[in-house]
């Protein structure tokens, strides 16, 4: 599940059958074909999950928040999912307010970052 605000939930419910998102499945497949990327069967959703993680972090998202959104128990898995340049992840961890908490120190140390 994806956490959303109460306001967004109420907007979605108020649509009453209206398509909230347009179907982009065929557009995505078209782009994949143009780039000659071939995915194993059933991997489309997985790729979109990685794409979400990368864009979340590049937009200034918090790596620990992303870990919770993706449901990962290990921060290293979240870092692999985000597949960003190490400096993006270091910055996210360094400026994360949770990194200064005792439990945050353990997380930061585990990935080689000194808060």
Residue, then its C-alpha position, 0 to 999 in steps of 0.5 A: x500500500x502507498x500512504x496518502x493524505x486524508x484529503x487525497x483519499x477523499x478526492x479519489x473517493x469523490x471521483x466515483x468511477x472516474x479514471x484518476x490516472x490515464x493508462x500509460x501501459x502501452x506508452x511505456x511499452x512503446x518507449x521500451x521498444x524504441x530504446x531496445x530494452x527487453x524486460x523479462x516477462x512480468x518485470x514491467x511493474x518492478x521497473x516502475x517501482x525502481x523508477x519511482x524510487x529513483x525519482x523520489x530520491x532525486x526530488x529530495x525524498x528521504x531515504x528512510x521514508x523511501x525505505x518505509x514506502x517500499x517496505x524494505x527491512x534493510x536500508x542497503x536494499x533501498x539504496x540498491x532500489x534507488x540506484x543513484x550516484x553515491x553522492x545523492x544517497x550520501x547527501x540524503x543520509x547526511x542531511x536527514x534529521x533522523x541521522x542524528x538520532x541514536x538509531x540514525x547513527x547506526x543506519x548512517x554507519x551501516x552505509x558508511x556515512x558519518x552524520 
